[in-house]
Amino acid sequence: MSDDSIAAMERLKDKAPQAAELLRQLANANRLLILCHIAAEERSVGQLETDLGIRQPALSQQLAELRQYGLVKTRRQSRSIYYSIADDRAQAVMDMLHDIFCGDGQPVSTRAKNPRVETPARPRGDAAQFARVAPVLRR
């Protein structure tokens, strides 16, 4: 094994617990839905509740977990609290998942600029739902 390979393996060993915790946070369907929804643009708690169909107590519990791990940040405006992704690693993973599952080649972080985004009204079962992007017809 080369010195570079040994150094890379040591970095991997050091970072493996962080990677495992990030994946643990993403392994919950509701947290994944929330992150997917706010990856494009910040959303208020009310918007998240309406758009995702997650009742407020469950939504607050999942948002608290995401906040505790530092994946989301908040901004208060009047009486509303807005959530957005605070962690670049989480944003990169959400972009990758969007690319894999939605297959349009457009990162989720650019969806806010695309008015043709359609988001499912309610999640089905425990499966994570990702935004469905309608194709743009070119003439």
PyRosetta script that sets phi, psi and omega in degrees:
from pyrosetta import init, pose_from_sequence

init()
pose = pose_from_sequence("MSDDSIAAMERLKDKAPQAAELLRQLANANRLLILCHIAAEERSVGQLETDLGIRQPALSQQLAELRQYGLVKTRRQSRSIYYSIADDRAQAVMDMLHDIFCGDGQPVSTRAKNPRVETPARPRGDAAQFARVAPVLRR")
pose.set_psi(1, 134.4)
pose.set_omega(1, -178.7)
pose.set_phi(2, -76.9)
pose.set_psi(2, 165.3)
pose.set_omega(2, 178.4)
pose.set_phi(3, -61.4)
pose.set_psi(3, -37.8)
pose.set_omega(3, 178.2)
pose.set_phi(4, -64.0)
pose.set_psi(4, -42.1)
pose.set_omega(4, 179.0)
pose.set_phi(5, -64.8)
pose.set_psi(5, -40.2)
pose.set_omega(5, 178.9)
pose.set_phi(6, -65.3)
pose.set_psi(6, -43.4)
pose.set_omega(6, 178.5)
pose.set_phi(7, -63.7)
pose.set_psi(7, -41.2)
pose.set_omega(7, 178.7)
pose.set_phi(8, -63.8)
pose.set_psi(8, -40.4)
pose.set_omega(8, 179.1)
pose.set_phi(9, -65.2)
pose.set_psi(9, -37.7)
pose.set_omega(9, 178.1)
pose.set_phi(10, -66.2)
pose.set_psi(10, -41.7)
pose.set_omega(10, 177.0)
pose.set_phi(11, -62.3)
pose.set_psi(11, -41.9)
pose.set_omega(11, 178.3)
pose.set_phi(12, -60.9)
pose.set_psi(12, -44.6)
pose.set_omega(12, 178.7)
pose.set_phi(13, -60.9)
pose.set_psi(13, -40.1)
pose.set_omega(13, 179.9)
pose.set_phi(14, -67.7)
pose.set_psi(14, -36.4)
pose.set_omega(14, -174.6)
pose.set_phi(15, -92.6)
pose.set_psi(15, -12.9)
pose.set_omega(15, -176.2)
pose.set_phi(16, -55.7)
pose.set_psi(16, -43.0)
pose.set_omega(16, 178.5)
pose.set_phi(17, -62.0)
pose.set_psi(17, -38.0)
pose.set_omega(17, 178.2)
pose.set_phi(18, -65.6)
pose.set_psi(18, -43.8)
pose.set_omega(18, 179.1)
pose.set_phi(19, -63.1)
pose.set_psi(19, -42.0)
pose.set_omega(19, 179.8)
pose.set_phi(20, -63.3)
pose.set_psi(20, -40.2)
pose.set_omega(20, 179.2)
pose.set_phi(21, -68.0)
pose.set_psi(21, -40.9)
pose.set_omega(21, 176.6)
pose.set_phi(22, -59.8)
pose.set_psi(22, -45.7)
pose.set_omega(22, 179.2)
pose.set_phi(23, -65.7)
pose.set_psi(23, -33.7)
pose.set_omega(23, 176.6)
pose.set_phi(24, -63.7)
pose.set_psi(24, -41.6)
pose.set_omega(24, 178.4)
pose.set_phi(25, -63.6)
pose.set_psi(25, -37.7)
pose.set_omega(25, -178.3)
pose.set_phi(26, -80.0)
pose.set_psi(26, -12.9)
pose.set_omega(26, -175.5)
pose.set_phi(27, -76.1)
pose.set_psi(27, -8.2)
pose.set_omega(27, 177.2)
pose.set_phi(28, -92.6)
pose.set_psi(28, 126.0)
pose.set_omega(28, -175.1)
pose.set_phi(29, -59.1)
pose.set_psi(29, -41.4)
pose.set_omega(29, -179.3)
pose.set_phi(30, -67.7)
pose.set_psi(30, -41.5)
pose.set_omega(30, 177.8)
pose.set_phi(31, -65.3)
pose.set_psi(31, -38.0)
pose.set_omega(31, 178.2)
pose.set_phi(32, -64.5)
pose.set_psi(32, -42.5)
pose.set_omega(32, 176.6)
pose.set_phi(33, -60.1)
pose.set_psi(33, -45.4)
pose.set_omega(33, -179.7)
pose.set_phi(34, -60.1)
pose.set_psi(34, -49.2)
pose.set_omega(34, -179.2)
pose.set_phi(35, -62.4)
pose.set_psi(35, -40.5)
pose.set_omega(35, 178.5)
pose.set_phi(36, -61.8)
pose.set_psi(36, -40.6)
pose.set_omega(36, -176.9)
pose.set_phi(37, -70.4)
pose.set_psi(37, -35.6)
pose.set_omega(37, -178.9)
pose.set_phi(38, -94.1)
pose.set_psi(38, -1.7)
pose.set_omega(38, 179.1)
pose.set_phi(39, -65.6)
pose.set_psi(39, -31.7)
pose.set_omega(39, -178.9)
pose.set_phi(40, -81.1)
pose.set_psi(40, -41.0)
pose.set_omega(40, 179.5)
pose.set_phi(41, -163.9)
pose.set_psi(41, 157.5)
pose.set_omega(41, -178.8)
pose.set_phi(42, -65.6)
pose.set_psi(42, 151.4)
pose.set_omega(42, -178.8)
pose.set_phi(43, -136.9)
pose.set_psi(43, 148.5)
pose.set_omega(43, 174.8)
pose.set_phi(44, -81.0)
pose.set_psi(44, 163.3)
pose.set_omega(44, 178.3)
pose.set_phi(45, -58.7)
pose.set_psi(45, -42.4)
pose.set_omega(45, 179.2)
pose.set_phi(46, -61.5)
pose.set_psi(46, -42.0)
pose.set_omega(46, 178.0)
pose.set_phi(47, -63.9)
pose.set_psi(47, -43.3)
pose.set_omega(47, 179.2)
pose.set_phi(48, -62.2)
pose.set_psi(48, -44.0)
pose.set_omega(48, -179.9)
pose.set_phi(49, -60.7)
pose.set_psi(49, -46.1)
pose.set_omega(49, 180.0)
pose.set_phi(50, -67.9)
pose.set_psi(50, -49.8)
pose.set_omega(50, -174.5)
pose.set_phi(51, -68.5)
pose.set_psi(51, -36.7)
pose.set_omega(51, -174.5)
pose.set_phi(52, -96.7)
pose.set_psi(52, -15.3)
pose.set_omega(52, -179.9)
pose.set_phi(53, 70.7)
pose.set_psi(53, 24.9)
pose.set_omega(53, 177.4)
pose.set_phi(54, -99.5)
pose.set_psi(54, 126.5)
pose.set_omega(54, -179.6)
pose.set_phi(55, -64.3)
pose.set_psi(55, 150.9)
pose.set_omega(55, -172.5)
pose.set_phi(56, -53.9)
pose.set_psi(56, -44.4)
pose.set_omega(56, 179.7)
pose.set_phi(57, -61.1)
pose.set_psi(57, -44.5)
pose.set_omega(57, 179.2)
pose.set_phi(58, -67.2)
pose.set_psi(58, -39.4)
pose.set_omega(58, 178.9)
pose.set_phi(59, -62.7)
pose.set_psi(59, -45.6)
pose.set_omega(59, 179.6)
pose.set_phi(60, -62.1)
pose.set_psi(60, -39.6)
pose.set_omega(60, 178.9)
pose.set_phi(61, -63.0)
pose.set_psi(61, -43.8)
pose.set_omega(61, -179.3)
pose.set_phi(62, -70.2)
pose.set_psi(62, -39.1)
pose.set_omega(62, 177.4)
pose.set_phi(63, -64.0)
pose.set_psi(63, -38.1)
pose.set_omega(63, 177.9)
pose.set_phi(64, -62.9)
pose.set_psi(64, -41.5)
pose.set_omega(64, 178.2)
pose.set_phi(65, -63.5)
pose.set_psi(65, -44.0)
pose.set_omega(65, 179.1)
pose.set_phi(66, -64.9)
pose.set_psi(66, -38.5)
pose.set_omega(66, 177.4)
pose.set_phi(67, -65.9)
pose.set_psi(67, -44.3)
pose.set_omega(67, -178.1)
pose.set_phi(68, -59.5)
pose.set_psi(68, -37.9)
pose.set_omega(68, 179.9)
pose.set_phi(69, -83.4)
pose.set_psi(69, -9.0)
pose.set_omega(69, 177.0)
pose.set_phi(70, 84.7)
pose.set_psi(70, 19.5)
pose.set_omega(70, -180.0)
pose.set_phi(71, -84.2)
pose.set_psi(71, -24.1)
pose.set_omega(71, 178.8)
pose.set_phi(72, -126.2)
pose.set_psi(72, 157.1)
pose.set_omega(72, 175.5)
pose.set_phi(73, -127.3)
pose.set_psi(73, 161.5)
pose.set_omega(73, -177.6)
pose.set_phi(74, -120.0)
pose.set_psi(74, 155.6)
pose.set_omega(74, 173.5)
pose.set_phi(75, -140.7)
pose.set_psi(75, 127.9)
pose.set_omega(75, -179.8)
pose.set_phi(76, -96.0)
pose.set_psi(76, 133.0)
pose.set_omega(76, 173.3)
pose.set_phi(77, -134.0)
pose.set_psi(77, 109.9)
pose.set_omega(77, -175.1)
pose.set_phi(78, 58.9)
pose.set_psi(78, -120.5)
pose.set_omega(78, 179.7)
pose.set_phi(79, -93.4)
pose.set_psi(79, -7.0)
pose.set_omega(79, -176.0)
pose.set_phi(80, -95.5)
pose.set_psi(80, 144.7)
pose.set_omega(80, 174.0)
pose.set_phi(81, -112.5)
pose.set_psi(81, 127.3)
pose.set_omega(81, -178.8)
pose.set_phi(82, -107.0)
pose.set_psi(82, 139.4)
pose.set_omega(82, -179.6)
pose.set_phi(83, -112.1)
pose.set_psi(83, 143.7)
pose.set_omega(83, 173.3)
pose.set_phi(84, -147.2)
pose.set_psi(84, 165.0)
pose.set_omega(84, -179.6)
pose.set_phi(85, -74.2)
pose.set_psi(85, 132.2)
pose.set_omega(85, -177.3)
pose.set_phi(86, -105.6)
pose.set_psi(86, -12.0)
pose.set_omega(86, -171.7)
pose.set_phi(87, -115.0)
pose.set_psi(87, 121.2)
pose.set_omega(87, -179.3)
pose.set_phi(88, -61.5)
pose.set_psi(88, -32.3)
pose.set_omega(88, 178.4)
pose.set_phi(89, -65.0)
pose.set_psi(89, -42.1)
pose.set_omega(89, 178.9)
pose.set_phi(90, -65.3)
pose.set_psi(90, -39.9)
pose.set_omega(90, 178.5)
pose.set_phi(91, -62.5)
pose.set_psi(91, -43.0)
pose.set_omega(91, 179.9)
pose.set_phi(92, -63.3)
pose.set_psi(92, -41.4)
pose.set_omega(92, 178.8)
pose.set_phi(93, -66.2)
pose.set_psi(93, -41.6)
pose.set_omega(93, 179.3)
pose.set_phi(94, -64.5)
pose.set_psi(94, -39.5)
pose.set_omega(94, 176.3)
pose.set_phi(95, -61.2)
pose.set_psi(95, -43.4)
pose.set_omega(95, -179.6)
pose.set_phi(96, -65.2)
pose.set_psi(96, -45.0)
pose.set_omega(96, 179.3)
pose.set_phi(97, -63.4)
pose.set_psi(97, -40.3)
pose.set_omega(97, 177.7)
pose.set_phi(98, -61.5)
pose.set_psi(98, -43.7)
pose.set_omega(98, 179.3)
pose.set_phi(99, -63.2)
pose.set_psi(99, -43.4)
pose.set_omega(99, -178.9)
pose.set_phi(100, -68.2)
pose.set_psi(100, -47.7)
pose.set_omega(100, -172.2)
pose.set_phi(101, -89.5)
pose.set_psi(101, -26.4)
pose.set_omega(101, -179.9)
pose.set_phi(102, -99.6)
pose.set_psi(102, -24.0)
pose.set_omega(102, 170.3)
pose.set_phi(103, 60.9)
pose.set_psi(103, 22.2)
pose.set_omega(103, 179.6)
pose.set_phi(104, -94.5)
pose.set_psi(104, -4.8)
pose.set_omega(104, 178.3)
pose.set_phi(105, 77.2)
pose.set_psi(105, -0.1)
pose.set_omega(105, -179.4)
pose.set_phi(106, -101.8)
pose.set_psi(106, 123.2)
pose.set_omega(106, 179.4)
pose.set_phi(107, -58.2)
pose.set_psi(107, 146.1)
pose.set_omega(107, -179.7)
pose.set_phi(108, -59.6)
pose.set_psi(108, -29.4)
pose.set_omega(108, -178.7)
pose.set_phi(109, -66.6)
pose.set_psi(109, -14.1)
pose.set_omega(109, 177.3)
pose.set_phi(110, -99.8)
pose.set_psi(110, -1.3)
pose.set_omega(110, -178.7)
pose.set_phi(111, -61.5)
pose.set_psi(111, -33.6)
pose.set_omega(111, -177.3)
pose.set_phi(112, -60.3)
pose.set_psi(112, -26.3)
pose.set_omega(112, -179.8)
pose.set_phi(113, -85.5)
pose.set_psi(113, -9.8)
pose.set_omega(113, -176.9)
pose.set_phi(114, -104.0)
pose.set_psi(114, 108.3)
pose.set_omega(114, -176.4)
pose.set_phi(115, -71.5)
pose.set_psi(115, -5.0)
pose.set_omega(115, -176.0)
pose.set_phi(116, -93.0)
pose.set_psi(116, 14.6)
pose.set_omega(116, -179.8)
pose.set_phi(117, -76.3)
pose.set_psi(117, 132.9)
pose.set_omega(117, 175.7)
pose.set_phi(118, -117.5)
pose.set_psi(118, 127.0)
pose.set_omega(118, -179.6)
pose.set_phi(119, -110.7)
pose.set_psi(119, 136.4)
pose.set_omega(119, 179.2)
pose.set_phi(120, -60.9)
pose.set_psi(120, 142.2)
pose.set_omega(120, -177.6)
pose.set_phi(121, -71.0)
pose.set_psi(121, -40.0)
pose.set_omega(121, -178.3)
pose.set_phi(122, -138.4)
pose.set_psi(122, 141.5)
pose.set_omega(122, 174.6)
pose.set_phi(123, -70.4)
pose.set_psi(123, 150.0)
pose.set_omega(123, 177.6)
pose.set_phi(124, -104.8)
pose.set_psi(124, 119.2)
pose.set_omega(124, 177.1)
pose.set_phi(125, 60.2)
pose.set_psi(125, -146.3)
pose.set_omega(125, -179.5)
pose.set_phi(126, -93.7)
pose.set_psi(126, -2.4)
pose.set_omega(126, -176.8)
pose.set_phi(127, -75.2)
pose.set_psi(127, 138.2)
pose.set_omega(127, 176.8)
pose.set_phi(128, -70.4)
pose.set_psi(128, 141.6)
pose.set_omega(128, 177.7)
pose.set_phi(129, -111.0)
pose.set_psi(129, 132.9)
pose.set_omega(129, 178.1)
pose.set_phi(130, -109.9)
pose.set_psi(130, 153.8)
pose.set_omega(130, 179.9)
pose.set_phi(131, -57.5)
pose.set_psi(131, 140.3)
pose.set_omega(131, 177.4)
pose.set_phi(132, -102.3)
pose.set_psi(132, 123.1)
pose.set_omega(132, -177.1)
pose.set_phi(133, -102.3)
pose.set_psi(133, 121.5)
pose.set_omega(133, 178.8)
pose.set_phi(134, -73.4)
pose.set_psi(134, 137.9)
pose.set_omega(134, -179.0)
pose.set_phi(135, -68.0)
pose.set_psi(135, 146.0)
pose.set_omega(135, 177.5)
pose.set_phi(136, -90.6)
pose.set_psi(136, 121.9)
pose.set_omega(136, -179.9)
pose.set_phi(137, -82.0)
pose.set_psi(137, 129.0)
pose.set_omega(137, 179.3)
pose.set_phi(138, -109.2)
pose.set_psi(138, 142.8)
pose.set_omega(138, -179.7)
pose.set_phi(139, -107.2)
pose.dump_pdb("model.pdb")
